[in-house]
Amino acid sequence: MLQSNTKKTLAPVMTCIVMICIAIAICLATLAWIHGLPTSIMYTEELSLTSLQWGPNHTYIDITLFNNGTRSLKLSSVTINSRPVTVVYIFGSSQINTKGSAIVRVSNTFVSGENYHLGFETTKGNRFVYKANAELLS
């Protein structure tokens, strides 16, 4: 008689332990999934050059930039043909909010008819390069 009672009490205890292990595993999987949702991959920086306006005799260029990304960005440097240049913000600042824009003026001696690579680097290390052609003066 002693053996049959032991078998009867062991089955409910094992079932309970298995159920608790399954519940803990489901909770841990749910927590891992929830904490993995807002990753940095979801946040992007995207900078578009929307317009260029050349100054008289190509002494400067006004560049309109638009932030298409999912978070604000901050420009850390601007380059012309891979050389750093100093910029003046005509509109906005180096911090460009989401769906916001800024106009930067780059003073340089641009040669009419030449191609230039305009580079914009953010504080996150993303680099956006655009090609511009200095319009021929008539």
C-alpha positions as protocol buffer text, in pm:
chain_id: "A"
residue {
  index: 1
  type: MET
  ca { x: 0 y: 0 z: 0 }
}
residue {
  index: 2
  type: LEU
  ca { x: 279 y: 234 z: 66 }
}
residue {
  index: 3
  type: GLN
  ca { x: 403 y: 219 z: -291 }
}
residue {
  index: 4
  type: SER
  ca { x: 73 y: 317 z: -452 }
}
residue {
  index: 5
  type: ASN
  ca { x: 38 y: 627 z: -228 }
}
residue {
  index: 6
  type: THR
  ca { x: 389 y: 740 z: -325 }
}
residue {
  index: 7
  type: LYS
  ca { x: 305 y: 720 z: -696 }
}
residue {
  index: 8
  type: LYS
  ca { x: -18 y: 912 z: -647 }
}
residue {
  index: 9
  type: THR
  ca { x: 149 y: 1203 z: -465 }
}
residue {
  index: 10
  type: LEU
  ca { x: 452 y: 1220 z: -695 }
}
residue {
  index: 11
  type: ALA
  ca { x: 256 y: 1282 z: -1017 }
}
residue {
  index: 12
  type: PRO
  ca { x: 82 y: 1605 z: -902 }
}
residue {
  index: 13
  type: VAL
  ca { x: 411 y: 1744 z: -765 }
}
residue {
  index: 14
  type: MET
  ca { x: 595 y: 1676 z: -1092 }
}
residue {
  index: 15
  type: THR
  ca { x: 310 y: 1830 z: -1293 }
}
residue {
  index: 16
  type: CYS
  ca { x: 319 y: 2139 z: -1074 }
}
residue {
  index: 17
  type: ILE
  ca { x: 699 y: 2175 z: -1116 }
}
residue {
  index: 18
  type: VAL
  ca { x: 674 y: 2137 z: -1494 }
}
residue {
  index: 19
  type: MET
  ca { x: 395 y: 2399 z: -1511 }
}
residue {
  index: 20
  type: ILE
  ca { x: 598 y: 2644 z: -1302 }
}
residue {
  index: 21
  type: CYS
  ca { x: 901 y: 2595 z: -1531 }
}
residue {
  index: 22
  type: ILE
  ca { x: 687 y: 2658 z: -1840 }
}
residue {
  index: 23
  type: ALA
  ca { x: 537 y: 2972 z: -1685 }
}
residue {
  index: 24
  type: ILE
  ca { x: 884 y: 3106 z: -1594 }
}
residue {
  index: 25
  type: ALA
  ca { x: 1013 y: 3035 z: -1946 }
}
residue {
  index: 26
  type: ILE
  ca { x: 717 y: 3218 z: -2102 }
}
residue {
  index: 27
  type: CYS
  ca { x: 769 y: 3518 z: -1870 }
}
residue {
  index: 28
  type: LEU
  ca { x: 1140 y: 3537 z: -1951 }
}
residue {
  index: 29
  type: ALA
  ca { x: 1073 y: 3512 z: -2325 }
}
residue {
  index: 30
  type: THR
  ca { x: 812 y: 3790 z: -2301 }
}
residue {
  index: 31
  type: LEU
  ca { x: 1047 y: 4015 z: -2104 }
}
residue {
  index: 32
  type: ALA
  ca { x: 1327 y: 3961 z: -2354 }
}
residue {
  index: 33
  type: TRP
  ca { x: 1093 y: 4045 z: -2641 }
}
residue {
  index: 34
  type: ILE
  ca { x: 959 y: 4361 z: -2472 }
}
residue {
  index: 35
  type: HIS
  ca { x: 1308 y: 4490 z: -2385 }
}
residue {
  index: 36
  type: GLY
  ca { x: 1429 y: 4421 z: -2736 }
}
residue {
  index: 37
  type: LEU
  ca { x: 1162 y: 4632 z: -2908 }
}
residue {
  index: 38
  type: PRO
  ca { x: 1300 y: 4989 z: -2887 }
}
residue {
  index: 39
  type: THR
  ca { x: 1642 y: 4925 z: -3034 }
}
residue {
  index: 40
  type: SER
  ca { x: 1870 y: 5187 z: -3184 }
}
residue {
  index: 41
  type: ILE
  ca { x: 1813 y: 5029 z: -3526 }
}
residue {
  index: 42
  type: MET
  ca { x: 1466 y: 5184 z: -3526 }
}
residue {
  index: 43
  type: TYR
  ca { x: 1613 y: 5535 z: -3504 }
}
residue {
  index: 44
  type: THR
  ca { x: 1770 y: 5664 z: -3825 }
}
residue {
  index: 45
  type: GLU
  ca { x: 1946 y: 5977 z: -3941 }
}
residue {
  index: 46
  type: GLU
  ca { x: 1861 y: 6083 z: -4295 }
}
residue {
  index: 47
  type: LEU
  ca { x: 1975 y: 6415 z: -4434 }
}
residue {
  index: 48
  type: SER
  ca { x: 1860 y: 6540 z: -4775 }
}
residue {
  index: 49
  type: LEU
  ca { x: 1999 y: 6827 z: -4975 }
}
residue {
  index: 50
  type: THR
  ca { x: 1688 y: 7001 z: -5110 }
}
residue {
  index: 51
  type: SER
  ca { x: 1836 y: 7304 z: -5288 }
}
residue {
  index: 52
  type: LEU
  ca { x: 2154 y: 7489 z: -5378 }
}
residue {
  index: 53
  type: GLN
  ca { x: 2183 y: 7862 z: -5438 }
}
residue {
  index: 54
  type: TRP
  ca { x: 2512 y: 7995 z: -5576 }
}
residue {
  index: 55
  type: GLY
  ca { x: 2625 y: 8341 z: -5472 }
}
residue {
  index: 56
  type: PRO
  ca { x: 2751 y: 8611 z: -5712 }
}
residue {
  index: 57
  type: ASN
  ca { x: 3066 y: 8500 z: -5898 }
}
residue {
  index: 58
  type: HIS
  ca { x: 3047 y: 8168 z: -5710 }
}
residue {
  index: 59
  type: THR
  ca { x: 3191 y: 8322 z: -5393 }
}
residue {
  index: 60
  type: TYR
  ca { x: 2959 y: 8115 z: -5174 }
}
residue {
  index: 61
  type: ILE
  ca { x: 2687 y: 7855 z: -5187 }
}
residue {
  index: 62
  type: ASP
  ca { x: 2370 y: 7838 z: -4976 }
}
residue {
  index: 63
  type: ILE
  ca { x: 2270 y: 7477 z: -4910 }
}
residue {
  index: 64
  type: THR
  ca { x: 1925 y: 7382 z: -4783 }
}
residue {
  index: 65
  type: LEU
  ca { x: 1924 y: 7061 z: -4579 }
}
residue {
  index: 66
  type: PHE
  ca { x: 1619 y: 6863 z: -4465 }
}
residue {
  index: 67
  type: ASN
  ca { x: 1610 y: 6596 z: -4192 }
}
residue {
  index: 68
  type: ASN
  ca { x: 1403 y: 6297 z: -4315 }
}
residue {
  index: 69
  type: GLY
  ca { x: 1515 y: 6075 z: -4026 }
}
residue {
  index: 70
  type: THR
  ca { x: 1323 y: 5949 z: -3726 }
}
residue {
  index: 71
  type: ARG
  ca { x: 1517 y: 6159 z: -3474 }
}
residue {
  index: 72
  type: SER
  ca { x: 1693 y: 6493 z: -3466 }
}
residue {
  index: 73
  type: LEU
  ca { x: 2054 y: 6512 z: -3581 }
}
residue {
  index: 74
  type: LYS
  ca { x: 2346 y: 6742 z: -3519 }
}
residue {
  index: 75
  type: LEU
  ca { x: 2602 y: 6830 z: -3786 }
}
residue {
  index: 76
  type: SER
  ca { x: 2960 y: 6797 z: -3665 }
}
residue {
  index: 77
  type: SER
  ca { x: 3144 y: 6890 z: -3986 }
}
residue {
  index: 78
  type: VAL
  ca { x: 3097 y: 7002 z: -4345 }
}
residue {
  index: 79
  type: THR
  ca { x: 3347 y: 6926 z: -4619 }
}
residue {
  index: 80
  type: ILE
  ca { x: 3396 y: 7033 z: -4981 }
}
residue {
  index: 81
  type: ASN
  ca { x: 3589 y: 6773 z: -5182 }
}
residue {
  index: 82
  type: SER
  ca { x: 3690 y: 6606 z: -4851 }
}
residue {
  index: 83
  type: ARG
  ca { x: 3837 y: 6929 z: -4709 }
}
residue {
  index: 84
  type: PRO
  ca { x: 3677 y: 7079 z: -4396 }
}
residue {
  index: 85
  type: VAL
  ca { x: 3513 y: 7418 z: -4442 }
}
residue {
  index: 86
  type: THR
  ca { x: 3362 y: 7677 z: -4211 }
}
residue {
  index: 87
  type: VAL
  ca { x: 2989 y: 7729 z: -4242 }
}
residue {
  index: 88
  type: VAL
  ca { x: 2746 y: 8002 z: -4139 }
}
residue {
  index: 89
  type: TYR
  ca { x: 2389 y: 7904 z: -4056 }
}
residue {
  index: 90
  type: ILE
  ca { x: 2156 y: 8137 z: -4246 }
}
residue {
  index: 91
  type: PHE
  ca { x: 1848 y: 7956 z: -4113 }
}
residue {
  index: 92
  type: GLY
  ca { x: 1837 y: 7707 z: -3827 }
}
residue {
  index: 93
  type: SER
  ca { x: 2142 y: 7562 z: -3656 }
}
residue {
  index: 94
  type: SER
  ca { x: 2364 y: 7255 z: -3656 }
}
residue {
  index: 95
  type: GLN
  ca { x: 2087 y: 7078 z: -3460 }
}
residue {
  index: 96
  type: ILE
  ca { x: 1820 y: 6983 z: -3716 }
}
residue {
  index: 97
  type: ASN
  ca { x: 1499 y: 6839 z: -3572 }
}
residue {
  index: 98
  type: THR
  ca { x: 1297 y: 6564 z: -3736 }
}
residue {
  index: 99
  type: LYS
  ca { x: 1120 y: 6705 z: -4045 }
}
residue {
  index: 100
  type: GLY
  ca { x: 1316 y: 7027 z: -3988 }
}
residue {
  index: 101
  type: SER
  ca { x: 1556 y: 7211 z: -4214 }
}
residue {
  index: 102
  type: ALA
  ca { x: 1857 y: 7439 z: -4206 }
}
residue {
  index: 103
  type: ILE
  ca { x: 2031 y: 7662 z: -4458 }
}
residue {
  index: 104
  type: VAL
  ca { x: 2410 y: 7667 z: -4441 }
}
residue {
  index: 105
  type: ARG
  ca { x: 2636 y: 7907 z: -4629 }
}
residue {
  index: 106
  type: VAL
  ca { x: 2978 y: 7787 z: -4737 }
}
residue {
  index: 107
  type: SER
  ca { x: 3216 y: 8060 z: -4850 }
}
residue {
  index: 108
  type: ASN
  ca { x: 3483 y: 7940 z: -5089 }
}
residue {
  index: 109
  type: THR
  ca { x: 3632 y: 8016 z: -5426 }
}
residue {
  index: 110
  type: PHE
  ca { x: 3422 y: 7796 z: -5648 }
}
residue {
  index: 111
  type: VAL
  ca { x: 3520 y: 7759 z: -6014 }
}
residue {
  index: 112
  type: SER
  ca { x: 3240 y: 7793 z: -6264 }
}
residue {
  index: 113
  type: GLY
  ca { x: 3156 y: 7462 z: -6434 }
}
residue {
  index: 114
  type: GLU
  ca { x: 3343 y: 7244 z: -6178 }
}
residue {
  index: 115
  type: ASN
  ca { x: 3193 y: 6956 z: -5981 }
}
residue {
  index: 116
  type: TYR
  ca { x: 3210 y: 6957 z: -5602 }
}
residue {
  index: 117
  type: HIS
  ca { x: 3137 y: 6687 z: -5344 }
}
residue {
  index: 118
  type: LEU
  ca { x: 2955 y: 6833 z: -5045 }
}
residue {
  index: 119
  type: GLY
  ca { x: 2996 y: 6619 z: -4733 }
}
residue {
  index: 120
  type: PHE
  ca { x: 2795 y: 6648 z: -4413 }
}
residue {
  index: 121
  type: GLU
  ca { x: 2888 y: 6444 z: -4106 }
}
residue {
  index: 122
  type: THR
  ca { x: 2672 y: 6407 z: -3796 }
}
residue {
  index: 123
  type: THR
  ca { x: 2781 y: 6362 z: -3436 }
}
residue {
  index: 124
  type: LYS
  ca { x: 2669 y: 5996 z: -3464 }
}
residue {
  index: 125
  type: GLY
  ca { x: 2931 y: 5945 z: -3738 }
}
residue {
  index: 126
  type: ASN
  ca { x: 2691 y: 5921 z: -4033 }
}
residue {
  index: 127
  type: ARG
  ca { x: 2816 y: 6088 z: -4351 }
}
residue {
  index: 128
  type: PHE
  ca { x: 2601 y: 6224 z: -4632 }
}
residue {
  index: 129
  type: VAL
  ca { x: 2772 y: 6324 z: -4958 }
}
residue {
  index: 130
  type: TYR
  ca { x: 2610 y: 6509 z: -5248 }
}
residue {
  index: 131
  type: LYS
  ca { x: 2746 y: 6621 z: -5582 }
}
residue {
  index: 132
  type: ALA
  ca { x: 2703 y: 6981 z: -5694 }
}
residue {
  index: 133
  type: ASN
  ca { x: 2805 y: 7151 z: -6018 }
}
residue {
  index: 134
  type: ALA
  ca { x: 2896 y: 7518 z: -6011 }
}
residue {
  index: 135
  type: GLU
  ca { x: 2673 y: 7663 z: -6280 }
}
residue {
  index: 136
  type: LEU
  ca { x: 2848 y: 7826 z: -6572 }
}
residue {
  index: 137
  type: LEU
  ca { x: 2836 y: 8203 z: -6562 }
}
residue {
  index: 138
  type: SER
  ca { x: 2697 y: 8361 z: -6875 }
}
